[in-house]
Amino acid sequence: MREERGRGGAKPRSRTAQFNLRNRLILVGGTLGLCAVALVVRALDLQVISNDFYRQQGDARSLREIPIPTSRGMITDRNGEPLAVSTPVESIWGNPKELAKNPARLPELAKALGVTPDELTRKLAQRAGKEFMYLKRRINPDEARKILAHKIPGVFSQREFRRFYPQGEAMAHVLGYTNIDDRGQEGLELAFDHELRGKPGTKRVIRDGAGRIVENVDLVRSAEPGKDITLTLDRRIQYLTYRELRRALTDTGASSASAVVLDIETGEVLAMANLPTYNPNLPGAGNRDTHRNRAITDVVEPGSTMKPITVAAALAAGTVKPTTLVNTSPGWMPNGRYRITDTHNNGVLTVTGVITKSSNIGAAKLALPLPNDYYYKFIHNFGYGSKPGSGFPGESSGLLAPPSRWSGTTKATMSYGYGLSATPLQIAMAYAAMANGGQLIQPTFVKGQRNEPRQVLEPAVAGEIMRMMQTVTEPGGTAKQAAILGYHVAGKTGTTRKFSATGGYSRKYVSLFAGVVPVEKPRFSMVVVVSEPDPTKRGYYGGSVSGPVFRNVMDGALRLMDVAPDDIETWLAVQAAAEAKRAKQNGGKPAGPVLPAATAAAPPPIAAGALAQGGAR
């Protein structure tokens, strides 16, 4: 009865309520079809209609613009000899993100780079969010290949250039050097950096996820190499100058020295050297103080090298003639609260004798009658108190106070080189002007660049001054050690006390010699400045300290440039005397031609007690 009741109580399902498989399949198929259509439409939108944004995003992850390095222009001397060249090197770089995925390889990489693992880990942590960092720059390509041979993921190399200076220390102060990015830092490398460095190129490439270049897409900009520059310097004369300065420092115990050689007719700088110096191939290894080009940036009181200009001012004003007599007795004269002294009593001198004997009293007596404004302008016209205009970075203008700032003793002390200051380059310019018929030419370091001359002295007066300065290197003059056999030399010594930081003048000296050779057809002007020579070695006067440097450098330069002698008579006479002496030693038999020594024996060094006499020569 329960079974019957149960069957009777359940109502059978209707056909419409039963599961309809066909309709369900149609619904599912329609839904999938709509999804497929939506995907197609979306793909069409992404790839055809609105693809710019996503293309940019894709390119940002794979497309890169990388620089194409270019070589820096070469610097050569006037004869085409290389002074600064760029050589290809490699730089190792890494992708910090990629390296972070392989921490186990970092000790191996650190060992290959020559650093500690901790140092490498610290550097990578500092640039963890970057995709580029230098690991080791500007190394030999062979060393780079050894590092890459480890095949550490995220480590790559790129081509760069490194500057090399074949002449090393001899050219350091003129050329300067470049930094790790190949940018000029000092000297002519800095002055002509824009022309030398050129313009790097750019190319577009595709990189894979590991940073490797898989395709070169496009050349954006071609690399333009830097321009080559030919300097006025002569490598041979430069080395002579450097060698003789180094010898002078050894022989005299001086602390520093500078020298400049100019071509008189063109104003070209043929040599410029300074000591102490540094190695431009390793600029960070030495003392920064040695980087200073003292011939251009450091000033000195010119001392007695100023006397020819003082005499020229008096001759140009018409107040004296070369034969005018000047009484320098008794060897001193009052100058306000001070005295002007000579090394000894020269008595009555001609104007020429004032230069020959280097009389402070004679120079002061010639300058005092000149109007202040006239004397100031005359000196200023020779370039004192103005920058030389060579284009070299850091040029100093020196110090030449206007008459409004003069005291009662200024003009007298200026006449023999105190109370004003100048660089060795400025002094060389002034002497070149006197040798060039009174025409002052701004110096230049670039061959072919010619600056217009400026007339600062009448040619007749310039000729008289040259003949007066010639007596300085002849018997009776103060610079016989600067004489060159076969050539007439015009020049002037200078000796000044160094100013003390505590006020007044110290017992340290600066020895100078400025000269021109040959006198008949002047070719070279040279200035030598030696600072703080040891008086117990070769003395401290310009003739004995700086004169031999001038002689040795100019003797070599005259031969290198094939300059004809203008004093052949003296050369023949000395040669004949040498041959006669040789024949006498051979028992009267004739001997072959013997070239005599170019210079006389050096005089003995000045005793330390002579310091009390002061420096006029």
C-alpha positions as CSV (number, residue, x, y, z in Angstrom):
1,M,0.0,0.0,0.0
2,R,3.0,2.4,0.7
3,E,4.5,1.6,-2.7
4,E,1.3,2.3,-4.4
5,R,0.8,5.4,-2.5
6,G,4.3,6.6,-3.4
7,R,3.9,5.9,-7.0
8,G,0.6,7.6,-7.0
9,G,1.9,10.7,-5.2
10,A,4.8,11.5,-7.7
11,K,3.9,13.5,-10.7
12,P,5.8,12.6,-14.0
13,R,8.1,15.4,-15.6
14,S,6.8,17.3,-18.6
15,R,8.6,17.1,-21.9
16,T,9.4,20.9,-21.9
17,A,11.2,20.6,-18.5
18,Q,13.4,17.9,-19.6
19,F,17.2,18.6,-20.4
20,N,17.5,20.1,-24.0
21,L,21.0,19.3,-25.2
22,R,20.6,20.9,-28.6
23,N,19.7,24.3,-27.2
24,R,22.5,24.2,-24.6
25,L,25.1,23.5,-27.4
26,I,23.8,26.3,-29.4
27,L,24.2,28.7,-26.4
28,V,27.7,27.6,-25.7
29,G,28.7,27.8,-29.3
30,G,27.3,31.2,-29.7
31,T,29.1,32.4,-26.6
32,L,32.4,31.1,-27.9
33,G,31.8,32.6,-31.3
34,L,31.2,36.0,-29.7
35,C,34.4,35.6,-27.7
36,A,36.3,34.7,-30.9
37,V,34.9,37.7,-32.7
38,A,35.9,40.0,-29.8
39,L,39.4,38.6,-29.8
40,V,39.7,39.1,-33.5
41,V,38.4,42.7,-33.2
42,R,40.8,43.3,-30.3
43,A,43.7,41.9,-32.2
44,L,42.8,44.0,-35.2
45,D,42.7,47.1,-33.0
46,L,46.1,46.3,-31.4
47,Q,47.9,45.4,-34.5
48,V,46.3,47.7,-37.1
49,I,44.2,50.5,-35.7
50,S,45.8,51.5,-32.3
51,N,49.3,49.9,-32.6
52,D,51.5,53.0,-32.0
53,F,51.4,52.7,-28.2
54,Y,52.2,49.0,-28.1
55,R,54.9,49.3,-30.7
56,Q,56.5,52.0,-28.6
57,Q,56.3,49.8,-25.5
58,G,57.8,46.9,-27.4
59,D,60.6,49.0,-28.9
60,A,61.4,50.4,-25.4
61,R,62.1,46.8,-24.3
62,S,64.2,45.7,-27.3
63,L,65.1,48.7,-29.5
64,R,68.0,50.8,-28.4
65,E,70.0,53.7,-29.8
66,I,73.7,53.3,-28.9
67,P,76.6,55.6,-29.6
68,I,79.2,55.0,-32.2
69,P,82.6,56.1,-30.7
70,T,84.9,58.3,-32.8
71,S,88.6,58.9,-32.5
72,R,90.0,62.2,-31.2
73,G,92.0,64.2,-33.7
74,M,95.7,63.7,-33.7
75,I,98.1,66.5,-32.6
76,T,101.4,66.7,-34.5
77,D,104.4,69.0,-34.3
78,R,105.3,71.4,-37.2
79,N,107.0,68.5,-39.0
80,G,104.2,66.0,-38.8
81,E,105.6,64.0,-35.9
82,P,102.8,62.7,-33.6
83,L,102.5,64.3,-30.2
84,A,99.1,63.0,-29.2
85,V,97.2,60.1,-30.7
86,S,94.1,58.1,-29.9
87,T,94.3,54.3,-29.7
88,P,91.3,51.9,-29.7
89,V,90.6,50.2,-26.3
90,E,87.7,48.2,-24.9
91,S,85.4,49.0,-21.9
92,I,83.6,46.2,-20.0
93,W,80.1,47.0,-19.0
94,G,77.3,45.0,-17.4
95,N,73.5,44.8,-17.0
96,P,72.9,44.9,-13.2
97,K,69.5,43.3,-13.6
98,E,70.9,40.4,-15.5
99,L,73.9,40.0,-13.2
100,A,71.5,39.9,-10.2
101,K,70.0,36.7,-11.6
102,N,73.3,35.0,-11.4
103,P,74.8,35.8,-7.9
104,A,76.9,32.7,-8.0
105,R,79.0,34.0,-10.9
106,L,79.8,37.3,-9.2
107,P,83.0,36.1,-7.4
108,E,84.3,34.8,-10.7
109,L,83.5,38.1,-12.4
110,A,85.2,40.1,-9.5
111,K,88.4,38.0,-9.9
112,A,88.4,38.6,-13.7
113,L,88.0,42.4,-13.1
114,G,90.6,42.5,-10.4
115,V,88.3,43.7,-7.6
116,T,86.9,42.2,-4.5
117,P,83.5,40.4,-4.5
118,D,82.2,42.8,-1.9
119,E,83.2,45.9,-3.9
120,L,81.5,44.5,-7.0
121,T,78.4,43.5,-5.1
122,R,78.2,47.0,-3.6
123,K,78.4,48.7,-7.0
124,L,75.8,46.5,-8.5
125,A,73.5,47.2,-5.6
126,Q,73.8,50.9,-6.1
127,R,72.6,50.5,-9.7
128,A,70.2,47.6,-9.2
129,G,67.4,49.4,-11.1
130,K,69.6,50.2,-14.1
131,E,70.4,48.2,-17.2
132,F,73.9,49.6,-17.8
133,M,77.0,50.3,-15.7
134,Y,80.7,50.3,-16.5
135,L,82.7,47.5,-14.9
136,K,86.2,48.4,-16.2
137,R,87.0,51.1,-18.7
138,R,89.6,51.7,-21.4
139,I,91.6,48.5,-21.1
140,N,93.7,46.5,-23.6
141,P,91.5,44.5,-26.0
142,D,93.3,41.3,-25.0
143,E,92.4,41.9,-21.4
144,A,88.8,42.5,-22.4
145,R,88.7,39.3,-24.3
146,K,89.9,37.4,-21.3
147,I,87.1,38.8,-19.2
148,L,84.4,38.0,-21.8
149,A,85.8,34.5,-22.2
150,H,84.2,33.7,-18.8
151,K,80.8,34.1,-20.6
152,I,79.1,35.5,-17.6
153,P,75.5,36.6,-18.4
154,G,75.0,40.3,-18.5
155,V,78.7,41.2,-19.2
156,F,79.6,42.9,-22.5
157,S,82.2,45.2,-24.1
158,Q,82.2,48.3,-26.2
159,R,84.9,50.1,-28.3
160,E,86.4,53.3,-26.9
161,F,89.5,55.4,-27.5
162,R,92.4,56.3,-25.2
163,R,94.8,59.2,-25.6
164,F,98.5,58.4,-25.8
165,Y,101.4,60.9,-25.7
166,P,104.6,59.6,-27.2
167,Q,106.8,62.4,-25.9
168,G,105.7,61.9,-22.3
169,E,106.9,64.5,-19.8
170,A,108.7,66.7,-22.3
171,M,105.5,67.9,-23.8
172,A,103.1,67.5,-20.8
173,H,102.6,71.2,-20.0
174,V,101.9,72.3,-23.5
175,L,99.6,69.4,-24.6
176,G,97.8,68.8,-21.3
177,Y,95.8,65.5,-21.2
178,T,92.2,64.1,-21.5
179,N,90.0,62.5,-18.9
180,I,88.5,59.1,-18.9
181,D,85.7,60.3,-21.3
182,D,88.4,61.6,-23.7
183,R,87.7,65.2,-23.0
184,G,90.5,67.7,-22.8
185,Q,91.4,68.8,-19.3
186,E,94.5,71.1,-19.6
187,G,96.8,72.7,-22.1
188,L,96.1,72.6,-25.8
189,E,93.9,69.5,-25.4
190,L,91.5,71.8,-23.5
191,A,92.0,74.8,-25.7
192,F,91.1,72.9,-28.9
193,D,88.8,70.3,-27.3
194,H,85.8,71.2,-29.6
195,E,87.8,70.6,-32.8
196,L,89.7,67.6,-31.6
197,R,87.0,65.4,-30.1
198,G,84.7,65.2,-33.2
199,K,81.1,64.0,-33.0
200,P,80.1,60.5,-32.0
201,G,77.6,58.7,-34.2
202,T,74.4,56.9,-33.2
203,K,72.9,53.6,-34.5
204,R,69.6,51.9,-33.7
205,V,69.8,48.2,-32.7
206,I,67.6,45.4,-31.3
207,R,68.8,43.8,-28.1
208,D,67.5,40.5,-26.7
209,G,66.5,39.9,-23.1
210,A,70.1,39.3,-22.2
211,G,71.2,42.6,-23.7
212,R,73.0,41.1,-26.7
213,I,72.7,42.9,-30.1
214,V,70.7,40.7,-32.4
215,E,70.2,43.2,-35.3
216,N,71.4,46.5,-36.5
217,V,68.3,48.3,-37.5
218,D,69.3,51.8,-38.7
219,L,72.2,54.3,-38.8
220,V,70.9,57.4,-37.1
221,R,74.0,59.6,-37.4
222,S,77.4,58.9,-38.8
223,A,80.4,59.4,-36.6
224,E,82.6,62.4,-37.5
225,P,86.3,61.9,-36.4
226,G,88.0,64.9,-34.7
227,K,90.2,67.2,-36.7
228,D,93.9,66.9,-36.7
229,I,95.9,69.9,-35.4
230,T,99.5,70.8,-36.5
231,L,101.3,72.8,-33.8
232,T,104.1,75.3,-34.2
233,L,106.2,73.2,-31.8
234,D,109.3,71.5,-33.0
235,R,109.7,68.1,-31.2
236,R,113.5,68.3,-31.5
237,I,113.8,71.8,-30.0
238,Q,111.3,70.9,-27.4
239,Y,113.3,68.0,-26.2
240,L,116.5,70.0,-26.2
241,T,114.8,72.6,-24.0
242,Y,113.5,70.0,-21.6
243,R,116.8,68.2,-21.4
244,E,118.8,71.3,-20.7
245,L,116.3,72.5,-18.0
246,R,116.6,69.1,-16.3
247,R,120.3,69.4,-16.4
248,A,120.2,72.9,-15.0
249,L,118.0,71.7,-12.0
250,T,120.5,69.0,-11.3
251,D,123.6,71.3,-11.6
252,T,122.2,74.2,-9.7
253,G,119.9,72.6,-7.1
254,A,117.0,74.8,-8.2
255,S,113.4,74.0,-7.3
256,S,111.8,74.8,-10.7
257,A,112.5,76.1,-14.2
258,S,110.8,77.3,-17.3
259,A,111.9,78.2,-20.9
260,V,110.2,79.5,-24.0
261,V,111.5,79.6,-27.6
262,L,109.8,81.8,-30.2
263,D,110.2,82.2,-33.9
264,I,110.9,86.0,-34.2
265,E,109.4,86.5,-37.6
266,T,106.1,84.6,-37.1
267,G,105.6,84.6,-33.3
268,E,105.3,80.8,-33.4
269,V,106.1,79.0,-30.2
270,L,108.8,76.5,-31.1
271,A,109.3,75.1,-27.6
272,M,107.9,75.6,-24.1
273,A,109.1,73.5,-21.2
274,N,108.7,73.5,-17.4
275,L,110.1,71.5,-14.5
276,P,109.0,69.8,-12.4
277,T,106.7,68.0,-14.8
278,Y,104.4,65.0,-14.9
279,N,103.5,62.1,-17.2
280,P,100.4,62.9,-19.2
281,N,99.8,59.2,-19.9
282,L,99.3,58.9,-16.1
283,P,98.1,62.3,-15.1
284,G,96.6,61.3,-11.8
285,A,99.8,59.6,-10.5
286,G,101.8,62.8,-9.7
287,N,101.4,65.9,-7.7
288,R,98.8,68.3,-9.1
289,D,101.1,71.2,-8.6
290,T,103.4,69.9,-11.3
291,H,100.6,70.3,-13.9
292,R,101.0,74.1,-13.9
293,N,102.5,75.6,-17.1
294,R,104.7,78.0,-15.3
295,A,105.9,79.7,-18.6
296,I,102.3,81.0,-19.1
297,T,100.6,81.1,-15.7
298,D,103.4,82.0,-13.2
299,V,104.8,85.5,-13.0
300,V,108.2,86.7,-11.9
301,E,109.8,90.1,-11.5
302,P,111.8,90.4,-14.7
303,G,114.9,91.9,-13.0
304,S,117.6,93.2,-15.3
305,T,116.0,91.8,-18.4
306,M,113.9,95.0,-18.1
307,K,116.9,97.3,-18.6
308,P,117.0,97.1,-22.5
309,I,113.3,98.3,-22.5
310,T,114.2,101.1,-20.1
311,V,117.1,102.1,-22.4
312,A,114.9,101.8,-25.4
313,A,112.4,104.2,-23.8
314,A,115.1,106.8,-23.2
315,L,116.5,106.4,-26.7
316,A,113.0,106.7,-28.2
317,A,112.3,109.8,-26.1
318,G,115.6,111.4,-27.4
319,T,116.9,112.1,-23.9
320,V,120.1,110.0,-24.5
321,K,122.2,108.4,-27.2
322,P,124.2,105.1,-27.0
323,T,127.3,107.1,-26.3
324,T,125.8,109.3,-23.6
325,L,127.8,109.1,-20.3
326,V,126.1,108.0,-17.1
327,N,127.9,108.4,-13.8
328,T,127.1,105.4,-11.5
329,S,129.7,106.3,-8.8
330,P,130.0,105.4,-5.9
331,G,128.0,102.3,-6.7
332,W,124.8,103.3,-4.9
333,M,122.2,106.1,-5.0
334,P,119.3,107.0,-2.7
335,N,115.7,106.0,-3.6
336,G,113.4,107.4,-0.9
337,R,114.1,105.5,2.3
338,Y,116.0,102.9,0.4
339,R,119.2,102.5,-1.7
340,I,119.7,101.4,-5.3
341,T,123.0,99.5,-5.5
342,D,125.2,97.8,-8.1
343,T,127.3,94.8,-7.4
344,H,130.3,97.1,-7.4
345,N,131.2,100.7,-8.4
346,N,131.2,100.8,-12.2
347,G,132.1,104.5,-12.4
348,V,131.2,106.4,-15.5
349,L,129.4,104.2,-18.2
350,T,128.0,104.9,-21.6
351,V,124.4,104.0,-22.1
352,T,125.6,100.9,-23.9
353,G,127.8,100.2,-20.8
354,V,124.7,100.4,-18.6
355,I,123.4,97.2,-20.4
356,T,126.8,95.6,-20.7
357,K,127.6,95.9,-17.0
358,S,123.9,95.6,-15.9
359,S,124.0,98.8,-13.8
360,N,120.9,99.3,-11.6
361,I,122.0,102.9,-11.0
362,G,122.4,103.6,-14.7
363,A,119.0,102.2,-15.5
364,A,117.3,104.3,-12.8
365,K,119.1,107.5,-13.9
366,L,117.8,106.9,-17.5
367,A,114.2,106.3,-16.4
368,L,113.8,109.1,-13.8
369,P,113.7,112.0,-16.3
370,L,111.0,110.3,-18.4
371,P,107.4,111.3,-17.8
372,N,105.4,108.7,-15.9
373,D,102.7,108.3,-18.4
374,Y,105.2,107.9,-21.3
375,Y,107.2,105.3,-19.4
376,Y,104.1,103.3,-18.4
377,K,102.7,103.3,-22.0
378,F,106.1,102.4,-23.4
379,I,106.3,99.3,-21.2
380,H,102.7,98.4,-21.7
381,N,103.1,98.5,-25.5
382,F,105.6,95.7,-25.2
383,G,102.9,93.4,-23.8
384,Y,103.6,93.8,-20.1
385,G,100.3,94.0,-18.1
386,S,98.3,92.3,-20.9
387,K,97.6,88.7,-21.7
388,P,99.8,87.4,-24.5
389,G,96.8,86.3,-26.5
390,S,98.2,82.9,-27.5
391,G,94.9,81.1,-26.8
392,F,96.5,78.9,-24.1
393,P,94.2,78.3,-21.1
394,G,95.1,80.2,-17.9
395,E,97.3,82.9,-19.5
396,S,98.4,85.5,-16.9
397,S,98.6,89.2,-17.7
398,G,101.3,89.9,-15.1
399,L,101.3,93.1,-13.1
400,L,102.0,96.6,-14.4
401,A,100.5,99.2,-12.1
402,P,99.3,102.5,-13.7
403,P,101.1,105.7,-12.7
404,S,98.3,106.7,-10.5
405,R,99.3,103.9,-8.2
406,W,103.0,104.6,-8.2
407,S,104.9,105.7,-5.1
408,G,107.9,107.9,-5.2
409,T,110.3,105.0,-5.6
410,T,108.3,102.9,-8.2
411,K,109.6,104.2,-11.4
412,A,113.3,103.9,-10.4
413,T,112.8,100.2,-9.2
414,M,110.8,99.4,-12.3
415,S,113.7,100.5,-14.5
416,Y,115.7,97.5,-13.4
417,G,112.9,95.0,-13.1
418,Y,111.3,95.3,-9.7
419,G,107.8,96.5,-8.9
420,L,106.2,94.8,-12.0
421,S,105.8,91.1,-13.0
422,A,105.6,89.2,-16.2
423,T,105.5,85.6,-17.4
424,P,108.4,84.0,-19.3
425,L,106.2,84.1,-22.5
426,Q,105.7,87.9,-22.1
427,I,109.4,88.5,-21.7
428,A,110.1,86.3,-24.8
429,M,107.6,88.4,-26.8
430,A,109.2,91.7,-25.8
431,Y,112.7,90.5,-26.8
432,A,111.3,89.1,-30.1
433,A,109.8,92.5,-30.8
434,M,113.2,94.3,-30.3
435,A,114.8,91.7,-32.7
436,N,111.9,92.1,-35.2
437,G,112.5,95.8,-36.0
438,G,110.2,96.9,-33.2
439,Q,107.2,94.8,-34.3
440,L,105.3,92.9,-31.5
441,I,103.6,89.7,-32.6
442,Q,101.1,87.8,-30.5
443,P,102.4,84.2,-30.1
444,T,100.6,81.2,-31.6
445,F,100.6,77.5,-31.1
446,V,98.9,76.6,-34.4
447,K,101.0,76.3,-37.5
448,G,99.8,78.5,-40.3
449,Q,98.1,80.9,-38.0
450,R,99.7,84.3,-38.3
451,N,98.9,87.3,-36.1
452,E,99.3,90.8,-37.4
453,P,102.4,92.6,-36.0
454,R,102.1,95.9,-34.1
455,Q,104.8,98.5,-34.3
456,V,105.9,99.3,-30.7
457,L,109.5,100.7,-31.4
458,E,111.2,102.5,-34.2
459,P,113.4,100.1,-36.3
460,A,116.4,102.3,-35.8
461,V,116.1,102.2,-32.0
462,A,115.5,98.5,-32.1
463,G,118.7,98.0,-34.0
464,E,120.7,100.1,-31.5
465,I,119.3,98.0,-28.6
466,M,120.2,94.8,-30.3
467,R,123.8,96.0,-30.7
468,M,123.9,97.0,-27.1
469,M,122.6,93.6,-25.9
470,Q,125.3,91.9,-28.1
471,T,128.0,93.3,-25.7
472,V,126.4,91.3,-22.8
473,T,127.6,88.0,-24.2
474,E,131.0,89.3,-25.3
475,P,134.1,89.7,-23.2
476,G,133.4,92.2,-20.4
477,G,129.6,91.4,-20.4
478,T,127.7,89.5,-17.7
479,A,126.6,86.6,-19.8
480,K,129.7,85.2,-21.6
481,Q,128.4,81.7,-20.8
482,A,125.5,82.4,-23.2
483,A,127.8,83.0,-26.2
484,I,127.5,80.6,-29.1
485,L,130.5,80.0,-31.3
486,G,129.9,81.3,-34.9
487,Y,126.9,83.4,-34.0
488,H,126.4,86.9,-32.5
489,V,124.1,86.6,-29.5
490,A,122.1,89.6,-28.1
491,G,120.7,89.1,-24.6
492,K,120.4,90.2,-21.1
493,T,120.8,88.5,-17.7
494,G,118.4,89.0,-14.8
495,T,118.6,88.2,-11.1
496,T,115.8,89.0,-8.7
497,R,115.0,88.1,-5.1
498,K,111.8,86.2,-4.5
499,F,109.1,88.0,-2.6
500,S,108.5,86.6,0.9
501,A,105.0,85.6,2.1
502,T,105.7,87.4,5.3
503,G,106.6,90.7,3.5
504,G,109.7,92.0,1.9
505,Y,112.2,90.0,-0.1
506,S,113.7,86.7,0.9
507,R,117.2,85.4,0.3
508,K,115.9,83.1,-2.4
509,Y,116.6,84.1,-6.0
510,V,115.2,83.8,-9.5
511,S,117.9,83.6,-12.3
512,L,116.9,84.8,-15.8
513,F,118.4,85.1,-19.2
514,A,116.6,86.5,-22.2
515,G,118.3,86.4,-25.6
516,V,118.1,86.6,-29.4
517,V,120.2,84.8,-32.0
518,P,121.6,85.5,-34.5
519,V,122.0,89.3,-34.3
520,E,122.4,89.9,-38.0
521,K,119.2,88.1,-39.1
522,P,117.4,87.3,-35.8
523,R,115.6,83.9,-35.9
524,F,115.0,82.8,-32.3
525,S,114.0,84.5,-29.0
526,M,114.4,82.5,-25.9
527,V,113.8,83.1,-22.2
528,V,115.1,80.9,-19.4
529,V,113.9,81.3,-15.8
530,V,115.4,79.2,-13.0
531,S,113.9,79.5,-9.5
532,E,115.7,79.2,-6.2
533,P,119.2,77.9,-7.4
534,D,121.6,76.8,-4.7
535,P,124.2,79.6,-4.4
536,T,126.8,77.1,-3.3
537,K,126.7,75.2,-6.5
538,R,126.8,77.5,-9.5
539,G,125.8,80.8,-7.9
540,Y,122.5,82.5,-8.5
541,Y,123.2,85.1,-11.2
542,G,121.4,84.7,-14.5
543,G,124.5,84.6,-16.5
544,S,125.9,81.5,-14.7
545,V,122.6,79.7,-14.0
546,S,120.4,80.4,-17.0
547,G,122.9,81.5,-19.6
548,P,124.3,77.9,-20.3
549,V,120.7,76.6,-20.8
550,F,120.2,79.3,-23.5
551,R,123.5,78.5,-25.1
552,N,123.0,74.7,-25.3
553,V,119.4,74.9,-26.6
554,M,120.1,77.6,-29.1
555,D,123.3,76.0,-30.4
556,G,121.3,72.8,-31.2
557,A,118.3,74.8,-32.6
558,L,120.5,76.8,-35.0
559,R,122.0,73.6,-36.3
560,L,118.6,71.8,-36.6
561,M,117.1,74.7,-38.5
562,D,120.2,75.2,-40.6
563,V,120.7,78.8,-39.7
564,A,123.8,80.3,-41.3
565,P,126.5,81.7,-38.9
566,D,126.9,85.5,-38.7
567,D,130.2,85.4,-36.9
568,I,132.3,83.2,-39.1
569,E,135.5,85.1,-38.4
570,T,135.5,84.2,-34.7
571,W,134.7,80.6,-35.6
572,L,137.7,80.4,-38.0
573,A,140.0,82.1,-35.5
574,V,139.1,79.7,-32.7
575,Q,139.4,76.8,-35.2
576,A,142.9,77.9,-36.3
577,A,144.0,78.3,-32.6
578,A,142.7,74.8,-31.9
579,E,144.5,73.3,-34.9
580,A,147.8,75.1,-33.9
581,K,147.5,73.8,-30.4
582,R,146.9,70.3,-31.7
583,A,149.9,70.6,-34.1
584,K,152.1,71.7,-31.2
585,Q,151.1,68.7,-29.2
586,N,152.0,66.5,-32.1
587,G,155.5,67.8,-32.3
588,G,154.9,70.4,-35.1
589,K,153.2,67.9,-37.4
590,P,150.0,69.2,-39.1
591,A,146.8,67.8,-37.6
592,G,143.4,67.3,-39.2
593,P,140.7,70.0,-38.7
594,V,139.4,70.0,-35.2
595,L,136.2,71.6,-34.2
596,P,136.9,73.7,-31.1
597,A,134.6,73.7,-28.0
598,A,131.6,75.9,-28.6
599,T,132.0,77.7,-25.3
600,A,134.6,78.8,-22.8
601,A,135.0,77.0,-19.5
602,A,132.5,77.9,-16.9
603,P,133.7,80.2,-14.2
604,P,133.8,78.9,-10.6
605,P,130.6,79.1,-8.6
606,I,130.0,82.3,-6.6
607,A,130.7,81.9,-2.9
608,A,127.8,82.0,-0.5
609,G,129.2,85.2,1.0
610,A,128.6,87.1,-2.2
611,L,124.9,86.9,-1.4
612,A,125.1,90.1,0.6
613,Q,125.9,92.1,-2.6
614,G,122.3,91.7,-4.0
615,G,121.4,90.8,-7.5
616,A,121.8,93.2,-10.4
617,R,123.0,90.9,-13.0
